[in-house]
Amino acid sequence: MAGVANGTYIFCLPGSSGACQTGWSIIKEQLDSRNRPCNLAQLIPRLTES
């Protein structure tokens, strides 16, 4: 599960360390603006829009 609060991404990852590592390996690719066709980096400027 993920969301945005006050212009900040929030990610809820599973409790085990292995599951967190797997989840983070997916999320970190989405925060890289070079990742195509979709990534979260493109949305960062929009997080503070009214």
PDB file of all heavy atoms in Angstrom:
ATOM      1  N   MET A   1       0.845  -1.154   0.000  1.00  0.00           N
ATOM      2  CA  MET A   1       0.000   0.000   0.000  1.00  0.00           C
ATOM      3  C   MET A   1       0.901   1.230   0.000  1.00  0.00           C
ATOM      4  O   MET A   1       1.979   1.219   0.575  1.00  0.00           O
ATOM      5  CB  MET A   1      -0.892  -0.009   1.242  1.00  0.00           C
ATOM      6  CG  MET A   1      -1.801   1.166   1.305  1.00  0.00           C
ATOM      7  SD  MET A   1      -2.876   1.185   2.734  1.00  0.00           S
ATOM      8  CE  MET A   1      -3.875  -0.235   2.401  1.00  0.00           C
ATOM      9  N   ALA A   2       0.446   2.265  -0.665  1.00  0.00           N
ATOM     10  CA  ALA A   2       1.220   3.503  -0.723  1.00  0.00           C
ATOM     11  C   ALA A   2       0.267   4.685  -0.764  1.00  0.00           C
ATOM     12  O   ALA A   2      -0.903   4.546  -1.103  1.00  0.00           O
ATOM     13  CB  ALA A   2       2.123   3.512  -1.941  1.00  0.00           C
ATOM     14  N   GLY A   3       0.795   5.829  -0.420  1.00  0.00           N
ATOM     15  CA  GLY A   3      -0.007   7.040  -0.452  1.00  0.00           C
ATOM     16  C   GLY A   3       0.867   8.277  -0.403  1.00  0.00           C
ATOM     17  O   GLY A   3       2.097   8.177  -0.397  1.00  0.00           O
ATOM     18  N   VAL A   4       0.228   9.418  -0.382  1.00  0.00           N
ATOM     19  CA  VAL A   4       0.924  10.695  -0.309  1.00  0.00           C
ATOM     20  C   VAL A   4       0.308  11.495   0.829  1.00  0.00           C
ATOM     21  O   VAL A   4      -0.914  11.572   0.948  1.00  0.00           O
ATOM     22  CB  VAL A   4       0.800  11.485  -1.627  1.00  0.00           C
ATOM     23  CG1 VAL A   4       1.452  12.842  -1.511  1.00  0.00           C
ATOM     24  CG2 VAL A   4       1.396  10.705  -2.780  1.00  0.00           C
ATOM     25  N   ALA A   5       1.149  12.070   1.678  1.00  0.00           N
ATOM     26  CA  ALA A   5       0.681  12.924   2.764  1.00  0.00           C
ATOM     27  C   ALA A   5       1.616  14.124   2.871  1.00  0.00           C
ATOM     28  O   ALA A   5       2.836  13.963   2.965  1.00  0.00           O
ATOM     29  CB  ALA A   5       0.663  12.166   4.086  1.00  0.00           C
ATOM     30  N   ASN A   6       1.049  15.314   2.799  1.00  0.00           N
ATOM     31  CA  ASN A   6       1.831  16.554   2.886  1.00  0.00           C
ATOM     32  C   ASN A   6       3.009  16.570   1.923  1.00  0.00           C
ATOM     33  O   ASN A   6       4.114  16.955   2.272  1.00  0.00           O
ATOM     34  CB  ASN A   6       2.319  16.774   4.325  1.00  0.00           C
ATOM     35  CG  ASN A   6       1.186  16.982   5.290  1.00  0.00           C
ATOM     36  OD1 ASN A   6       0.207  17.646   4.956  1.00  0.00           O
ATOM     37  ND2 ASN A   6       1.291  16.412   6.466  1.00  0.00           N
ATOM     38  N   GLY A   7       2.780  16.104   0.693  1.00  0.00           N
ATOM     39  CA  GLY A   7       3.819  16.135  -0.332  1.00  0.00           C
ATOM     40  C   GLY A   7       4.895  15.086  -0.172  1.00  0.00           C
ATOM     41  O   GLY A   7       5.965  15.194  -0.759  1.00  0.00           O
ATOM     42  N   THR A   8       4.643  14.033   0.609  1.00  0.00           N
ATOM     43  CA  THR A   8       5.630  12.984   0.850  1.00  0.00           C
ATOM     44  C   THR A   8       5.035  11.628   0.509  1.00  0.00           C
ATOM     45  O   THR A   8       3.905  11.330   0.914  1.00  0.00           O
ATOM     46  CB  THR A   8       6.053  12.978   2.338  1.00  0.00           C
ATOM     47  OG1 THR A   8       6.590  14.252   2.663  1.00  0.00           O
ATOM     48  CG2 THR A   8       7.087  11.909   2.617  1.00  0.00           C
ATOM     49  N   TYR A   9       5.772  10.817  -0.257  1.00  0.00           N
ATOM     50  CA  TYR A   9       5.341   9.449  -0.514  1.00  0.00           C
ATOM     51  C   TYR A   9       5.454   8.642   0.764  1.00  0.00           C
ATOM     52  O   TYR A   9       6.435   8.756   1.494  1.00  0.00           O
ATOM     53  CB  TYR A   9       6.232   8.763  -1.558  1.00  0.00           C
ATOM     54  CG  TYR A   9       6.015   9.219  -2.981  1.00  0.00           C
ATOM     55  CD1 TYR A   9       7.062   9.708  -3.728  1.00  0.00           C
ATOM     56  CD2 TYR A   9       4.769   9.119  -3.592  1.00  0.00           C
ATOM     57  CE1 TYR A   9       6.887  10.101  -5.047  1.00  0.00           C
ATOM     58  CE2 TYR A   9       4.578   9.514  -4.898  1.00  0.00           C
ATOM     59  CZ  TYR A   9       5.632  10.002  -5.624  1.00  0.00           C
ATOM     60  OH  TYR A   9       5.457  10.389  -6.910  1.00  0.00           O
ATOM     61  N   ILE A  10       4.462   7.802   1.023  1.00  0.00           N
ATOM     62  CA  ILE A  10       4.492   6.890   2.164  1.00  0.00           C
ATOM     63  C   ILE A  10       4.227   5.486   1.641  1.00  0.00           C
ATOM     64  O   ILE A  10       3.233   5.258   0.934  1.00  0.00           O
ATOM     65  CB  ILE A  10       3.422   7.266   3.211  1.00  0.00           C
ATOM     66  CG1 ILE A  10       3.678   8.664   3.733  1.00  0.00           C
ATOM     67  CG2 ILE A  10       3.390   6.237   4.334  1.00  0.00           C
ATOM     68  CD1 ILE A  10       2.584   9.199   4.608  1.00  0.00           C
ATOM     69  N   PHE A  11       5.117   4.560   1.971  1.00  0.00           N
ATOM     70  CA  PHE A  11       4.993   3.174   1.524  1.00  0.00           C
ATOM     71  C   PHE A  11       4.856   2.266   2.739  1.00  0.00           C
ATOM     72  O   PHE A  11       5.635   2.376   3.683  1.00  0.00           O
ATOM     73  CB  PHE A  11       6.227   2.743   0.718  1.00  0.00           C
ATOM     74  CG  PHE A  11       6.440   3.557  -0.522  1.00  0.00           C
ATOM     75  CD1 PHE A  11       7.346   4.594  -0.528  1.00  0.00           C
ATOM     76  CD2 PHE A  11       5.721   3.290  -1.674  1.00  0.00           C
ATOM     77  CE1 PHE A  11       7.547   5.356  -1.671  1.00  0.00           C
ATOM     78  CE2 PHE A  11       5.909   4.046  -2.815  1.00  0.00           C
ATOM     79  CZ  PHE A  11       6.828   5.087  -2.816  1.00  0.00           C
ATOM     80  N   CYS A  12       3.863   1.397   2.726  1.00  0.00           N
ATOM     81  CA  CYS A  12       3.680   0.405   3.790  1.00  0.00           C
ATOM     82  C   CYS A  12       4.184  -0.921   3.247  1.00  0.00           C
ATOM     83  O   CYS A  12       3.621  -1.463   2.294  1.00  0.00           O
ATOM     84  CB  CYS A  12       2.209   0.300   4.167  1.00  0.00           C
ATOM     85  SG  CYS A  12       1.520   1.819   4.803  1.00  0.00           S
ATOM     86  N   LEU A  13       5.257  -1.412   3.827  1.00  0.00           N
ATOM     87  CA  LEU A  13       5.865  -2.660   3.368  1.00  0.00           C
ATOM     88  C   LEU A  13       5.589  -3.773   4.367  1.00  0.00           C
ATOM     89  O   LEU A  13       5.356  -3.518   5.547  1.00  0.00           O
ATOM     90  CB  LEU A  13       7.379  -2.470   3.202  1.00  0.00           C
ATOM     91  CG  LEU A  13       7.789  -1.434   2.166  1.00  0.00           C
ATOM     92  CD1 LEU A  13       9.283  -1.202   2.205  1.00  0.00           C
ATOM     93  CD2 LEU A  13       7.361  -1.866   0.780  1.00  0.00           C
ATOM     94  N   PRO A  14       5.628  -5.039   3.907  1.00  0.00           N
ATOM     95  CA  PRO A  14       5.413  -6.167   4.807  1.00  0.00           C
ATOM     96  C   PRO A  14       6.431  -6.180   5.944  1.00  0.00           C
ATOM     97  O   PRO A  14       7.478  -5.553   5.861  1.00  0.00           O
ATOM     98  CB  PRO A  14       5.604  -7.393   3.914  1.00  0.00           C
ATOM     99  CG  PRO A  14       5.470  -6.883   2.520  1.00  0.00           C
ATOM    100  CD  PRO A  14       5.880  -5.442   2.547  1.00  0.00           C
ATOM    101  N   GLY A  15       6.129  -6.929   6.987  1.00  0.00           N
ATOM    102  CA  GLY A  15       6.936  -6.913   8.198  1.00  0.00           C
ATOM    103  C   GLY A  15       8.266  -7.629   8.146  1.00  0.00           C
ATOM    104  O   GLY A  15       9.201  -7.233   8.821  1.00  0.00           O
ATOM    105  N   SER A  16       8.412  -8.685   7.356  1.00  0.00           N
ATOM    106  CA  SER A  16       9.683  -9.420   7.376  1.00  0.00           C
ATOM    107  C   SER A  16      10.750  -8.660   6.606  1.00  0.00           C
ATOM    108  O   SER A  16      10.459  -7.919   5.665  1.00  0.00           O
ATOM    109  CB  SER A  16       9.508 -10.818   6.783  1.00  0.00           C
ATOM    110  OG  SER A  16       9.367 -10.751   5.383  1.00  0.00           O
ATOM    111  N   SER A  17      11.999  -8.851   7.011  1.00  0.00           N
ATOM    112  CA  SER A  17      13.089  -8.121   6.347  1.00  0.00           C
ATOM    113  C   SER A  17      13.228  -8.546   4.886  1.00  0.00           C
ATOM    114  O   SER A  17      13.519  -7.720   4.022  1.00  0.00           O
ATOM    115  CB  SER A  17      14.406  -8.328   7.095  1.00  0.00           C
ATOM    116  OG  SER A  17      14.724  -9.701   7.160  1.00  0.00           O
ATOM    117  N   GLY A  18      12.992  -9.801   4.585  1.00  0.00           N
ATOM    118  CA  GLY A  18      13.066 -10.261   3.190  1.00  0.00           C
ATOM    119  C   GLY A  18      11.993  -9.629   2.328  1.00  0.00           C
ATOM    120  O   GLY A  18      12.243  -9.216   1.192  1.00  0.00           O
ATOM    121  N   ALA A  19      10.790  -9.528   2.878  1.00  0.00           N
ATOM    122  CA  ALA A  19       9.693  -8.916   2.127  1.00  0.00           C
ATOM    123  C   ALA A  19       9.949  -7.423   1.928  1.00  0.00           C
ATOM    124  O   ALA A  19       9.650  -6.876   0.870  1.00  0.00           O
ATOM    125  CB  ALA A  19       8.372  -9.143   2.850  1.00  0.00           C
ATOM    126  N   CYS A  20      10.508  -6.763   2.927  1.00  0.00           N
ATOM    127  CA  CYS A  20      10.836  -5.341   2.797  1.00  0.00           C
ATOM    128  C   CYS A  20      11.902  -5.124   1.733  1.00  0.00           C
ATOM    129  O   CYS A  20      11.816  -4.174   0.955  1.00  0.00           O
ATOM    130  CB  CYS A  20      11.310  -4.776   4.129  1.00  0.00           C
ATOM    131  SG  CYS A  20       9.989  -4.559   5.320  1.00  0.00           S
ATOM    132  N   GLN A  21      12.894  -5.990   1.693  1.00  0.00           N
ATOM    133  CA  GLN A  21      13.941  -5.865   0.670  1.00  0.00           C
ATOM    134  C   GLN A  21      13.357  -6.035  -0.720  1.00  0.00           C
ATOM    135  O   GLN A  21      13.701  -5.283  -1.638  1.00  0.00           O
ATOM    136  CB  GLN A  21      15.037  -6.896   0.908  1.00  0.00           C
ATOM    137  CG  GLN A  21      15.903  -6.588   2.088  1.00  0.00           C
ATOM    138  CD  GLN A  21      16.926  -7.690   2.367  1.00  0.00           C
ATOM    139  OE1 GLN A  21      16.778  -8.826   1.935  1.00  0.00           O
ATOM    140  NE2 GLN A  21      17.963  -7.331   3.108  1.00  0.00           N
ATOM    141  N   THR A  22      12.468  -6.992  -0.889  1.00  0.00           N
ATOM    142  CA  THR A  22      11.831  -7.201  -2.191  1.00  0.00           C
ATOM    143  C   THR A  22      10.980  -5.998  -2.569  1.00  0.00           C
ATOM    144  O   THR A  22      11.049  -5.502  -3.700  1.00  0.00           O
ATOM    145  CB  THR A  22      10.959  -8.469  -2.167  1.00  0.00           C
ATOM    146  OG1 THR A  22      11.780  -9.597  -1.854  1.00  0.00           O
ATOM    147  CG2 THR A  22      10.272  -8.693  -3.498  1.00  0.00           C
ATOM    148  N   GLY A  23      10.175  -5.513  -1.631  1.00  0.00           N
ATOM    149  CA  GLY A  23       9.339  -4.346  -1.900  1.00  0.00           C
ATOM    150  C   GLY A  23      10.155  -3.121  -2.250  1.00  0.00           C
ATOM    151  O   GLY A  23       9.848  -2.402  -3.194  1.00  0.00           O
ATOM    152  N   TRP A  24      11.230  -2.890  -1.504  1.00  0.00           N
ATOM    153  CA  TRP A  24      12.077  -1.721  -1.767  1.00  0.00           C
ATOM    154  C   TRP A  24      12.764  -1.844  -3.123  1.00  0.00           C
ATOM    155  O   TRP A  24      12.922  -0.844  -3.825  1.00  0.00           O
ATOM    156  CB  TRP A  24      13.094  -1.516  -0.657  1.00  0.00           C
ATOM    157  CG  TRP A  24      13.961  -0.333  -0.944  1.00  0.00           C
ATOM    158  CD1 TRP A  24      15.295  -0.331  -1.173  1.00  0.00           C
ATOM    159  CD2 TRP A  24      13.547   1.034  -1.085  1.00  0.00           C
ATOM    160  NE1 TRP A  24      15.734   0.948  -1.433  1.00  0.00           N
ATOM    161  CE2 TRP A  24      14.681   1.800  -1.392  1.00  0.00           C
ATOM    162  CE3 TRP A  24      12.319   1.665  -0.990  1.00  0.00           C
ATOM    163  CZ2 TRP A  24      14.620   3.174  -1.586  1.00  0.00           C
ATOM    164  CZ3 TRP A  24      12.263   3.039  -1.204  1.00  0.00           C
ATOM    165  CH2 TRP A  24      13.404   3.774  -1.494  1.00  0.00           C
ATOM    166  N   SER A  25      13.148  -3.042  -3.520  1.00  0.00           N
ATOM    167  CA  SER A  25      13.808  -3.200  -4.827  1.00  0.00           C
ATOM    168  C   SER A  25      12.876  -2.789  -5.960  1.00  0.00           C
ATOM    169  O   SER A  25      13.328  -2.294  -6.994  1.00  0.00           O
ATOM    170  CB  SER A  25      14.305  -4.631  -5.021  1.00  0.00           C
ATOM    171  OG  SER A  25      13.223  -5.527  -5.171  1.00  0.00           O
ATOM    172  N   ILE A  26      11.583  -2.956  -5.769  1.00  0.00           N
ATOM    173  CA  ILE A  26      10.602  -2.535  -6.774  1.00  0.00           C
ATOM    174  C   ILE A  26      10.386  -1.018  -6.695  1.00  0.00           C
ATOM    175  O   ILE A  26      10.390  -0.323  -7.708  1.00  0.00           O
ATOM    176  CB  ILE A  26       9.277  -3.282  -6.577  1.00  0.00           C
ATOM    177  CG1 ILE A  26       9.484  -4.774  -6.845  1.00  0.00           C
ATOM    178  CG2 ILE A  26       8.180  -2.711  -7.471  1.00  0.00           C
ATOM    179  CD1 ILE A  26       8.341  -5.650  -6.386  1.00  0.00           C
ATOM    180  N   ILE A  27      10.199  -0.508  -5.492  1.00  0.00           N
ATOM    181  CA  ILE A  27       9.913   0.916  -5.305  1.00  0.00           C
ATOM    182  C   ILE A  27      11.076   1.784  -5.759  1.00  0.00           C
ATOM    183  O   ILE A  27      10.880   2.799  -6.434  1.00  0.00           O
ATOM    184  CB  ILE A  27       9.567   1.208  -3.833  1.00  0.00           C
ATOM    185  CG1 ILE A  27       8.257   0.531  -3.469  1.00  0.00           C
ATOM    186  CG2 ILE A  27       9.503   2.709  -3.572  1.00  0.00           C
ATOM    187  CD1 ILE A  27       7.963   0.527  -1.987  1.00  0.00           C
ATOM    188  N   LYS A  28      12.306   1.417  -5.417  1.00  0.00           N
ATOM    189  CA  LYS A  28      13.441   2.283  -5.750  1.00  0.00           C
ATOM    190  C   LYS A  28      13.609   2.458  -7.253  1.00  0.00           C
ATOM    191  O   LYS A  28      14.017   3.515  -7.707  1.00  0.00           O
ATOM    192  CB  LYS A  28      14.735   1.779  -5.106  1.00  0.00           C
ATOM    193  CG  LYS A  28      15.308   0.545  -5.721  1.00  0.00           C
ATOM    194  CD  LYS A  28      16.604   0.175  -5.049  1.00  0.00           C
ATOM    195  CE  LYS A  28      17.168  -1.066  -5.694  1.00  0.00           C
ATOM    196  NZ  LYS A  28      18.423  -1.463  -5.134  1.00  0.00           N
ATOM    197  N   GLU A  29      13.241   1.448  -8.031  1.00  0.00           N
ATOM    198  CA  GLU A  29      13.301   1.589  -9.494  1.00  0.00           C
ATOM    199  C   GLU A  29      12.292   2.625  -9.976  1.00  0.00           C
ATOM    200  O   GLU A  29      12.548   3.357 -10.929  1.00  0.00           O
ATOM    201  CB  GLU A  29      13.042   0.247 -10.168  1.00  0.00           C
ATOM    202  CG  GLU A  29      14.085  -0.809  -9.863  1.00  0.00           C
ATOM    203  CD  GLU A  29      15.481  -0.443 -10.327  1.00  0.00           C
ATOM    204  OE1 GLU A  29      15.608   0.187 -11.408  1.00  0.00           O
ATOM    205  OE2 GLU A  29      16.437  -0.777  -9.615  1.00  0.00           O
ATOM    206  N   GLN A  30      11.151   2.703  -9.320  1.00  0.00           N
ATOM    207  CA  GLN A  30      10.122   3.654  -9.706  1.00  0.00           C
ATOM    208  C   GLN A  30      10.472   5.085  -9.316  1.00  0.00           C
ATOM    209  O   GLN A  30       9.903   6.031  -9.841  1.00  0.00           O
ATOM    210  CB  GLN A  30       8.780   3.256  -9.096  1.00  0.00           C
ATOM    211  CG  GLN A  30       8.270   1.929  -9.602  1.00  0.00           C
ATOM    212  CD  GLN A  30       8.147   1.896 -11.116  1.00  0.00           C
ATOM    213  OE1 GLN A  30       7.489   2.747 -11.703  1.00  0.00           O
ATOM    214  NE2 GLN A  30       8.770   0.936 -11.738  1.00  0.00           N
ATOM    215  N   LEU A  31      11.396   5.258  -8.391  1.00  0.00           N
ATOM    216  CA  LEU A  31      11.827   6.602  -7.985  1.00  0.00           C
ATOM    217  C   LEU A  31      12.977   7.121  -8.852  1.00  0.00           C
ATOM    218  O   LEU A  31      13.400   8.257  -8.691  1.00  0.00           O
ATOM    219  CB  LEU A  31      12.239   6.591  -6.514  1.00  0.00           C
ATOM    220  CG  LEU A  31      11.092   6.330  -5.536  1.00  0.00           C
ATOM    221  CD1 LEU A  31      11.630   6.146  -4.132  1.00  0.00           C
ATOM    222  CD2 LEU A  31      10.070   7.441  -5.590  1.00  0.00           C
ATOM    223  N   ASP A  32      13.466   6.297  -9.769  1.00  0.00           N
ATOM    224  CA  ASP A  32      14.528   6.689 -10.699  1.00  0.00           C
ATOM    225  C   ASP A  32      13.876   7.258 -11.953  1.00  0.00           C
ATOM    226  O   ASP A  32      13.123   6.572 -12.635  1.00  0.00           O
ATOM    227  CB  ASP A  32      15.382   5.466 -11.041  1.00  0.00           C
ATOM    228  CG  ASP A  32      16.555   5.784 -11.935  1.00  0.00           C
ATOM    229  OD1 ASP A  32      16.604   6.885 -12.515  1.00  0.00           O
ATOM    230  OD2 ASP A  32      17.434   4.923 -12.073  1.00  0.00           O
ATOM    231  N   SER A  33      14.143   8.508 -12.254  1.00  0.00           N
ATOM    232  CA  SER A  33      13.488   9.172 -13.391  1.00  0.00           C
ATOM    233  C   SER A  33      13.862   8.554 -14.737  1.00  0.00           C
ATOM    234  O   SER A  33      13.194   8.807 -15.729  1.00  0.00           O
ATOM    235  CB  SER A  33      13.827  10.661 -13.403  1.00  0.00           C
ATOM    236  OG  SER A  33      15.214  10.852 -13.586  1.00  0.00           O
ATOM    237  N   ARG A  34      14.895   7.729 -14.776  1.00  0.00           N
ATOM    238  CA  ARG A  34      15.277   7.080 -16.043  1.00  0.00           C
ATOM    239  C   ARG A  34      14.435   5.843 -16.325  1.00  0.00           C
ATOM    240  O   ARG A  34      14.463   5.317 -17.435  1.00  0.00           O
ATOM    241  CB  ARG A  34      16.752   6.688 -16.000  1.00  0.00           C
ATOM    242  CG  ARG A  34      17.672   7.888 -15.828  1.00  0.00           C
ATOM    243  CD  ARG A  34      19.077   7.451 -15.542  1.00  0.00           C
ATOM    244  NE  ARG A  34      19.071   6.828 -14.207  1.00  0.00           N
ATOM    245  CZ  ARG A  34      20.146   6.324 -13.623  1.00  0.00           C
ATOM    246  NH1 ARG A  34      21.300   6.349 -14.229  1.00  0.00           N
ATOM    247  NH2 ARG A  34      20.063   5.792 -12.424  1.00  0.00           N
ATOM    248  N   ASN A  35      13.684   5.363 -15.344  1.00  0.00           N
ATOM    249  CA  ASN A  35      12.870   4.168 -15.505  1.00  0.00           C
ATOM    250  C   ASN A  35      11.650   4.499 -16.364  1.00  0.00           C
ATOM    251  O   ASN A  35      10.911   5.418 -16.078  1.00  0.00           O
ATOM    252  CB  ASN A  35      12.435   3.651 -14.134  1.00  0.00           C
ATOM    253  CG  ASN A  35      11.818   2.274 -14.196  1.00  0.00           C
ATOM    254  OD1 ASN A  35      12.023   1.549 -15.149  1.00  0.00           O
ATOM    255  ND2 ASN A  35      11.081   1.929 -13.187  1.00  0.00           N
ATOM    256  N   ARG A  36      11.436   3.761 -17.409  1.00  0.00           N
ATOM    257  CA  ARG A  36      10.305   3.975 -18.307  1.00  0.00           C
ATOM    258  C   ARG A  36       9.540   2.680 -18.444  1.00  0.00           C
ATOM    259  O   ARG A  36      10.092   1.622 -18.257  1.00  0.00           O
ATOM    260  CB  ARG A  36      10.803   4.412 -19.704  1.00  0.00           C
ATOM    261  CG  ARG A  36      11.614   5.669 -19.692  1.00  0.00           C
ATOM    262  CD  ARG A  36      10.730   6.864 -19.617  1.00  0.00           C
ATOM    263  NE  ARG A  36      11.551   8.062 -19.687  1.00  0.00           N
ATOM    264  CZ  ARG A  36      11.276   9.137 -19.001  1.00  0.00           C
ATOM    265  NH1 ARG A  36      10.259   9.195 -18.212  1.00  0.00           N
ATOM    266  NH2 ARG A  36      12.038  10.179 -19.094  1.00  0.00           N
ATOM    267  N   PRO A  37       8.285   2.677 -18.761  1.00  0.00           N
ATOM    268  CA  PRO A  37       7.451   3.782 -19.192  1.00  0.00           C
ATOM    269  C   PRO A  37       6.798   4.540 -18.045  1.00  0.00           C
ATOM    270  O   PRO A  37       6.238   5.608 -18.261  1.00  0.00           O
ATOM    271  CB  PRO A  37       6.378   3.110 -20.029  1.00  0.00           C
ATOM    272  CG  PRO A  37       6.201   1.787 -19.401  1.00  0.00           C
ATOM    273  CD  PRO A  37       7.592   1.405 -18.910  1.00  0.00           C
ATOM    274  N   CYS A  38       6.813   4.001 -16.835  1.00  0.00           N
ATOM    275  CA  CYS A  38       6.138   4.729 -15.768  1.00  0.00           C
ATOM    276  C   CYS A  38       7.049   4.809 -14.560  1.00  0.00           C
ATOM    277  O   CYS A  38       7.790   3.879 -14.273  1.00  0.00           O
ATOM    278  CB  CYS A  38       4.812   4.056 -15.449  1.00  0.00           C
ATOM    279  SG  CYS A  38       4.675   3.228 -13.900  1.00  0.00           S
ATOM    280  N   ASN A  39       7.011   5.935 -13.894  1.00  0.00           N
ATOM    281  CA  ASN A  39       7.787   6.053 -12.666  1.00  0.00           C
ATOM    282  C   ASN A  39       7.186   7.122 -11.775  1.00  0.00           C
ATOM    283  O   ASN A  39       6.458   7.991 -12.214  1.00  0.00           O
ATOM    284  CB  ASN A  39       9.263   6.337 -12.954  1.00  0.00           C
ATOM    285  CG  ASN A  39       9.502   7.686 -13.564  1.00  0.00           C
ATOM    286  OD1 ASN A  39       9.195   8.699 -12.970  1.00  0.00           O
ATOM    287  ND2 ASN A  39      10.052   7.711 -14.755  1.00  0.00           N
ATOM    288  N   LEU A  40       7.476   7.013 -10.507  1.00  0.00           N
ATOM    289  CA  LEU A  40       6.957   7.955  -9.527  1.00  0.00           C
ATOM    290  C   LEU A  40       7.711   9.278  -9.548  1.00  0.00           C
ATOM    291  O   LEU A  40       7.180  10.293  -9.109  1.00  0.00           O
ATOM    292  CB  LEU A  40       7.039   7.344  -8.125  1.00  0.00           C
ATOM    293  CG  LEU A  40       6.227   6.068  -7.919  1.00  0.00           C
ATOM    294  CD1 LEU A  40       6.551   5.452  -6.563  1.00  0.00           C
ATOM    295  CD2 LEU A  40       4.745   6.338  -8.046  1.00  0.00           C
ATOM    296  N   ALA A  41       8.938   9.274 -10.072  1.00  0.00           N
ATOM    297  CA  ALA A  41       9.752  10.489 -10.089  1.00  0.00           C
ATOM    298  C   ALA A  41       9.071  11.604 -10.877  1.00  0.00           C
ATOM    299  O   ALA A  41       9.190  12.775 -10.533  1.00  0.00           O
ATOM    300  CB  ALA A  41      11.129  10.190 -10.664  1.00  0.00           C
ATOM    301  N   GLN A  42       8.335  11.247 -11.928  1.00  0.00           N
ATOM    302  CA  GLN A  42       7.648  12.265 -12.728  1.00  0.00           C
ATOM    303  C   GLN A  42       6.564  12.978 -11.930  1.00  0.00           C
ATOM    304  O   GLN A  42       6.185  14.097 -12.244  1.00  0.00           O
ATOM    305  CB  GLN A  42       7.014  11.628 -13.964  1.00  0.00           C
ATOM    306  CG  GLN A  42       8.014  11.094 -14.947  1.00  0.00           C
ATOM    307  CD  GLN A  42       7.344  10.340 -16.077  1.00  0.00           C
ATOM    308  OE1 GLN A  42       6.255   9.793 -15.913  1.00  0.00           O
ATOM    309  NE2 GLN A  42       7.997  10.300 -17.224  1.00  0.00           N
ATOM    310  N   LEU A  43       6.051  12.336 -10.897  1.00  0.00           N
ATOM    311  CA  LEU A  43       4.965  12.924 -10.115  1.00  0.00           C
ATOM    312  C   LEU A  43       5.447  13.811  -8.979  1.00  0.00           C
ATOM    313  O   LEU A  43       4.657  14.549  -8.394  1.00  0.00           O
ATOM    314  CB  LEU A  43       4.092  11.811  -9.540  1.00  0.00           C
ATOM    315  CG  LEU A  43       3.401  10.922 -10.563  1.00  0.00           C
ATOM    316  CD1 LEU A  43       2.649   9.819  -9.851  1.00  0.00           C
ATOM    317  CD2 LEU A  43       2.470  11.720 -11.445  1.00  0.00           C
ATOM    318  N   ILE A  44       6.726  13.776  -8.640  1.00  0.00           N
ATOM    319  CA  ILE A  44       7.237  14.524  -7.492  1.00  0.00           C
ATOM    320  C   ILE A  44       6.897  16.013  -7.564  1.00  0.00           C
ATOM    321  O   ILE A  44       6.428  16.572  -6.572  1.00  0.00           O
ATOM    322  CB  ILE A  44       8.739  14.271  -7.286  1.00  0.00           C
ATOM    323  CG1 ILE A  44       8.941  12.831  -6.811  1.00  0.00           C
ATOM    324  CG2 ILE A  44       9.341  15.256  -6.295  1.00  0.00           C
ATOM    325  CD1 ILE A  44      10.389  12.370  -6.740  1.00  0.00           C
ATOM    326  N   PRO A  45       7.045  16.699  -8.705  1.00  0.00           N
ATOM    327  CA  PRO A  45       6.695  18.125  -8.735  1.00  0.00           C
ATOM    328  C   PRO A  45       5.207  18.375  -8.459  1.00  0.00           C
ATOM    329  O   PRO A  45       4.833  19.426  -7.964  1.00  0.00           O
ATOM    330  CB  PRO A  45       7.041  18.557 -10.157  1.00  0.00           C
ATOM    331  CG  PRO A  45       8.033  17.567 -10.632  1.00  0.00           C
ATOM    332  CD  PRO A  45       7.665  16.275  -9.952  1.00  0.00           C
ATOM    333  N   ARG A  46       4.365  17.403  -8.729  1.00  0.00           N
ATOM    334  CA  ARG A  46       2.921  17.571  -8.543  1.00  0.00           C
ATOM    335  C   ARG A  46       2.468  17.332  -7.106  1.00  0.00           C
ATOM    336  O   ARG A  46       1.331  17.615  -6.760  1.00  0.00           O
ATOM    337  CB  ARG A  46       2.168  16.634  -9.483  1.00  0.00           C
ATOM    338  CG  ARG A  46       2.443  16.956 -10.951  1.00  0.00           C
ATOM    339  CD  ARG A  46       1.660  16.106 -11.855  1.00  0.00           C
ATOM    340  NE  ARG A  46       0.240  16.372 -11.651  1.00  0.00           N
ATOM    341  CZ  ARG A  46      -0.714  15.581 -12.096  1.00  0.00           C
ATOM    342  NH1 ARG A  46      -0.432  14.492 -12.763  1.00  0.00           N
ATOM    343  NH2 ARG A  46      -1.986  15.875 -11.882  1.00  0.00           N
ATOM    344  N   LEU A  47       3.346  16.823  -6.257  1.00  0.00           N
ATOM    345  CA  LEU A  47       2.956  16.494  -4.894  1.00  0.00           C
ATOM    346  C   LEU A  47       2.552  17.715  -4.082  1.00  0.00           C
ATOM    347  O   LEU A  47       1.757  17.609  -3.154  1.00  0.00           O
ATOM    348  CB  LEU A  47       4.090  15.767  -4.165  1.00  0.00           C
ATOM    349  CG  LEU A  47       4.411  14.358  -4.664  1.00  0.00           C
ATOM    350  CD1 LEU A  47       5.569  13.789  -3.879  1.00  0.00           C
ATOM    351  CD2 LEU A  47       3.209  13.452  -4.573  1.00  0.00           C
ATOM    352  N   THR A  48       3.072  18.861  -4.446  1.00  0.00           N
ATOM    353  CA  THR A  48       2.778  20.068  -3.667  1.00  0.00           C
ATOM    354  C   THR A  48       1.737  20.972  -4.354  1.00  0.00           C
ATOM    355  O   THR A  48       1.469  22.059  -3.872  1.00  0.00           O
ATOM    356  CB  THR A  48       4.065  20.867  -3.404  1.00  0.00           C
ATOM    357  OG1 THR A  48       4.696  21.153  -4.652  1.00  0.00           O
ATOM    358  CG2 THR A  48       5.017  20.072  -2.536  1.00  0.00           C
ATOM    359  N   GLU A  49       1.149  20.503  -5.460  1.00  0.00           N
ATOM    360  CA  GLU A  49       0.119  21.297  -6.136  1.00  0.00           C
ATOM    361  C   GLU A  49      -1.122  21.366  -5.264  1.00  0.00           C
ATOM    362  O   GLU A  49      -1.445  20.446  -4.536  1.00  0.00           O
ATOM    363  CB  GLU A  49      -0.249  20.673  -7.476  1.00  0.00           C
ATOM    364  CG  GLU A  49       0.801  20.830  -8.542  1.00  0.00           C
ATOM    365  CD  GLU A  49       0.374  20.225  -9.860  1.00  0.00           C
ATOM    366  OE1 GLU A  49      -0.728  19.645  -9.939  1.00  0.00           O
ATOM    367  OE2 GLU A  49       1.141  20.324 -10.819  1.00  0.00           O
ATOM    368  N   SER A  50      -1.828  22.448  -5.395  1.00  0.00           N
ATOM    369  CA  SER A  50      -3.087  22.614  -4.649  1.00  0.00           C
ATOM    370  C   SER A  50      -4.242  22.059  -5.423  1.00  0.00           C
ATOM    371  O   SER A  50      -4.337  22.107  -6.577  1.00  0.00           O
ATOM    372  CB  SER A  50      -3.357  24.080  -4.373  1.00  0.00           C
ATOM    373  OG  SER A  50      -2.315  24.619  -3.622  1.00  0.00           O
TER     374      SER A  50
END
